[in-house]
Amino acid sequence: MMADQTIARVEPVRTEAYLDLLQMLTGVGLVAFMWCHMILVASVNFYLIGLQGRVMDWIAHFFEATYMAQIGGPLIALTMLVHFVLAARKLPFRAREQKAMWRHTVNFNHFDTWLWMIQAVTAFIILIMGCIHMWTVLTNLPITAAKSAARVQTGWWLAFYLVLLPMIELHVGIGIYRIGVKWGFIKRSNREALHGFENKLTIVMIAIGLVTLFTFFFIVRVM
């Protein structure tokens, strides 16, 4: 009887550990994708030195010719959904749970708890807006600098990306920091320094994104 109770207690703990590991792996994969995506899209900024978007067009053509865009896009969307479902195990969905979480966060006033709150809020925003962005891009291939610029210059898309950009970079930056803390890569001795580095990296990535949006909106000519 005692052995059965011990097994019953161990199995849920082990399952949760595996789910946490999968959540971490999908999170790291998405962080790597977002940083690479930001840098590749920012190649349109070569337009500023007279290359007329050819660098971005060449990169986009390579990904489409090798079917990395057609296959990779849905895989990234699936990874994002899996990551959200895994993270949702610990998110408060009911109004009473949300109020309790907010009350505890305010009362404790702990820095890392506030970071978790920001990450939770940005997760919902990114899930909705990220799916809209991916659907719009993947259903309108091929990707070109001129086509992307036309989208940014039309309707409410500029405002859309001005919201999505900081949401993603905040979520990514906080996420990689919290992964480091949770899995022991970040310790008390280096926490302050690494958190400062993460803040600077987030600011740099947001700055790159803003420059890229500026190029799409004001520089790239749309025929």
N, C-alpha and C positions, 0 to 999 in steps of 0.2 A: 504493500500500500504506500509506504513512504517513498519507494523508488518511482512508482507511477506519478506521485505528486511532484517529485523532483524533475522528472522528464517533462511534465506539463508546464512547469515553471520555466525550464530551460528553452523549450522549443519556441515560444513567442519571443523571447529575448533574442535568440539566434536569428529568427525571421526578421525582426526589426533591424538587427545589425546588417543583414544582407540588403534590406531595403534602403537603409541609410547609405550603404556603400554604393548601391546602384544610383541613388540620388546624387551622391557626390560625383560619380563618374559621368553621369549625363550632364551635371552642372559644369564640370570642367570642360567637357566637350563643347558645350554651348558657349562658354566663355572664349575658348580658342576660336570657335567659328565667328563669333561677333567681332573679335579683334581683327581677325583676318579679313572679314567682310568689310569692316570700316576702312582698313588700309587699301584694299583693292578698289572699293568705290571711290576713295580719295584720289585714285590715279587720275580722275577727271581734272584735278587741279593742275595737271601738266598743261591743260588748256591755257593757263595763265602765262605760259612761256611760249605759246604759239603752236603747240602740237595738236590743237583742234580736236581734242577728245580721242585721238587715235589710240592712245595707250589703253584707256578704259575699254574701247571697242574691241581691241585685240584680245584683252584679257577675257572679256565676256564671250567673244567668239570661240576662244580656246575651251572654256568651260562648257559651252553648248555643243561644240564639235565633238568633244569627248564624252558627251552626255552626262557630265558631272552636274550640270545645272538641273537637267530634267530628272535625274535620279536623286542627286544630293538634296535638292529642294524639298521634296516630300519626306526624305529621311530626316532632315533637320526639323521639319514640322512635327514628325512623329516623335523625335527625341524631345522636342519642346513639350509636347503633350504628356509624354511619359514622365518627364521631370516635374511638370506641374502636378500630375496626379500623385506622385510620390511625396512632393512637398505639401500637398493639400491634406495629408494625414495629420499635420500639426497646425493647420490654419483654422481659425475660428470662422465658421460660416453663419451660425445662428446669431441673431441680434443680441441675445443675452450673453453669448460667449464673447462677442466683439466688445460689448460694454465692459465685461469683466476684464478682458485683456487690456483695454485702454485704461481702466482704473488702476490695475496693477502696474502698468508701465509708468503711469504718472506718479504713483506712490513710490515705486522703487527708484525711478529717475536714474536708471542705469544706462550707460552709454551704449553698450552692446544690445540691450533690449530695444532701445530706440532704433538701432540699425536694423534689427529684426522686423520691427514694425514697418519701416520704410521698405524693406525688401518684400514684405507681404503685400503691401499696397501696390508697389510697382509690378509685382508678379501678375496681378489681375489685369492691370492696364496693358502690360506687354502681351499677355495671352490674346487679348482682343485685337489690339492694334497691330501686333506682329502678324497675326493670321490674315488681317486685311491687306497688309503690305505684301506678304508672300503670295497670296492669291492674285493680287493685281499684277505683280511682276511675272509670275510663272504662267499666267494665262495670256500674256502679251509678249511672248518671245518673238524675235531675239531681243536681248538687252542691248541698248546703245546709249551713248551719252546724250544724243539729241532726244531720244524717246524719254529717258529719265528726266531730262531738263523740262520737256514739255509737260510731264506730270507735275513736277514741282511748281511750274509756272501757272498751273491751271487750278482754279477753284480754291478749295480749302487744304490742298495737299501740303503747302509750305507750313501752315499752322499744325497740321497733322504730324509732320516730321519734327517740328520744333518741340512738340510734346514727347514724341516717341524717343527722340535722341537722348535727352537726359534721363528718362525713365530706364532705358536699357543700360546706360553707362553706370547709373547709380546701382541698379540691381546687380550688374556684373561685378562692379568694384566691391560692393559690400559682400556679395556672394563668395568671391575668391578669398576675401579676408576671413569670413566666418568659417569657410572650409578649413583654412589654415589653423584657426583657433580650435575648431572641433576635433580635428584629426592630429593635433599636436605639432604641426609644423611651425606654428607661431606660439611662442612661449612668453612668459612675463618679461623675460630679459630683452626680447626683441619686438614685443608687441607694438610699442609706441612708434618705433622707427619704421616698421613694416606698414603700420596703419597710415603713417604720414606718406610713405611711398605710394600706397594704394590711392590716397586722396589726390596726390599729384598726377598719377597716371589717369585717374578718372577725369580730372580737369583737362589734361592733354587730349584725351580721346574726344571729349565734348568739343574742345576747340577745333580739332580736326574735322569733326562732323559739321560744325557751324561754318567753317571755311568752305567745305564741300557743298553745303546747301547754298551758300553765297554764290559759288561758281555756277551751280545749276540754275539759280534764279536770275542772276544778273549778267553772267558772262557767256554761257553757252547759247549760241543762236539757234532758234528753232524755226525751221523753214515752214 
